[in-house]
Amino acid sequence: MRVPFDYISPHTCRPAACFLSPYFIPSPTPLSLLSLFSSLSMNASSDVQTLEDEQLKRVDSVVADLELASTSSGLSSVLTAEDSRSTTSSCDVSMTSSSSGEIPVTLVPRPPESSASGDAIAEEMIVPVPTTTTGTERQKCIGRSNKGVSWGFTSVIGRRREMEDAVAVVPGFMSRTCDHVGGCTAPGSRTSGEISPVHFFGVYDGHGGSQVAKFCAERMHEVIAEEWTRENIGSYEWQRRWETALTVGFERADNEVVTETVAPEMVGSTAVVVVLSGCQIITSNCGDSRAVLCRGTQTIPLTVDQKPDREDELLRIEGEGGKVIKWNGARVFGVLAMSRAIGDRYLRPWIIPVPEITFTTRTDEDECLILASDGLWDVMTNDEVGDVARHLLRRRRRSMLNSSTDDQISPAQFVADNLTEIAYGRNSSDNISVVVVDLKSKRKRQPRQ
C-alpha cells in the first residue's frame, strides 16, 4: 500500500516541488520591483541565519549529551565488551569494474567485534543542475551512475540482555539502467541508459527473539529482487511495479518464516528497507523502525511508525475484532507495541506484514539517509538526528580534506557511531542499530584546484 506523501508527516514532509519561497510576491509596479527584491533578499538572508542558529543550538545541546556519554563508563564498554555483540561498518567496496562477485551479499550482526562496510566510489559528479527548469531537461541523473554513495552502520546490544536487531547492507543488489528502474530525472540522457548499481539498506528490530530479524537480513533483499524481475509485472508502470515487488517480497519473507520453521509463532521483527537508485529513494516499512532523509536544512521522514493507536491502524485492528490495550503504551491485546511486522503469526489478522511504501525523487541537496531501530528514535527526534548528522558529516568531510591519510573513518560511519553514543548516553534501553548513507560523492567533495 502506498502512503500519500502528505500523510507521511503533515508538518514537515512535502514533495520537493513544494519547497517554495515563503514570501508571497504580489504584482508590483516596475518602480517598486527593485526595492521589493532587495527587501526580500535581506529578509531571506536573515531567516536563513536564524534557522542555522537554531539548528546549531540544538546540535550543541545534543553534542553535550555525546560528550557526557563519552566521559562516562557507558558506550565505550558496550562497543568493545566481549558480550556486547556489536557490529560496526566502515570501509570501501569498489563498484567501478565489471564485478567478479567480491561485493558482500549481506552484512548482519556477527559475534563480538566483527566488522565490514561499504563505500561505492563514484566518477566525478557534474555541477548540480537545478531540479526545476523551464523548457530544458537534466543532462544526467541526480546520482549519476549511483556509485558515489558511501555508508556506515553501528549495531549494539545496548542495555538489553539479548541482541535482537539485525542490519543488511547490500551494495549493488541489482544492476539496471535508471530508465529501467523508473523515476529517472533525466530520461533519454546518456546516464539514464547506463547500467548502474541499485543499493539496498535494511534495519530489522526483532521481538521475542532474534531469529526473524536475522532471517530478514539474510533473505529480504533476495525475494524483493526476485519479485521485481518477474515477467508478469514487467509491463507495470514503474511505481506499481516496485509496490508489487516490495509488498509480495515482504509477504514471501513472512511466509518463509513459517515454511522454513525459522522461529516460533511468537517471534517477529520490524522491517524498514530502502532501495536506492540513481534518481529514486524507495522506502518500504513494517513496524516502528524508521528512515529519514537529510535534504539541505530539512529532515524529511520517509516512514511513519505503525503503532496500534494510530487512527487508521486502530480502526483496522478493531474492525478485525482485535483490541488495543494501554499497557506501557498502546499494544495489540496488551502485548505488541506495533501494528505491522514480519512473523508474529499468533496475532493474525491484527498484526500484518503489509508494508507502507513511499517514493522520493533524489535532489542535489540530499545529504544523507538514516535508517535506525527504535533504540535511537525512542530518545531522539527526527530533527535532532538530522541536525546532528548534518553537523557531523560536514565536520568530518572538512577534517578528511585537510588530512593526508586515507585510512580515516568515513563520514557516514562517524555519524552512525556518534548517534549511537548519544542514544546510549540518553539512557536508551533497547538495542541500537543505525545505518547512515552518505549521498554526496567523494570526488564531488574535493576542493577546487
Protein Blocks (a to p, Z undefined) as FASTA:
>chain_A
ZZdfklmommlgccfklmccfbdcddddfklmmmmmmmmmmmmmmmmmmmmmmmmmmmmm
mmmmmmmmmmmmklmmmmmmmklopacddddddfkbccehlacfbdcdddehiacddddd
dddddddddfbdehiacfbdfklnopacccdddddekjafbdcbdcdddehkbccdfkln
oopabghiaklmpccddddddddddehiaklmmmmmmmmmmmmmmmmmpmklmmpcfklm
mmmmmmmmmmmmmmmmmmnombcfkbccddddddddfkbccdddedjbdcdddehjbccd
fbdcddfklmklmmmmmmnopacddeeiaaehhlagcfbdeejkllcckbccbdcddddd
ddfklmbdcdddfklmmmpcfklmmmmmmmmmmmmmmmmmmpcbfkbccfklmmmmmmmm
mmmmnopabdcddddddfbdfklmpccZZ
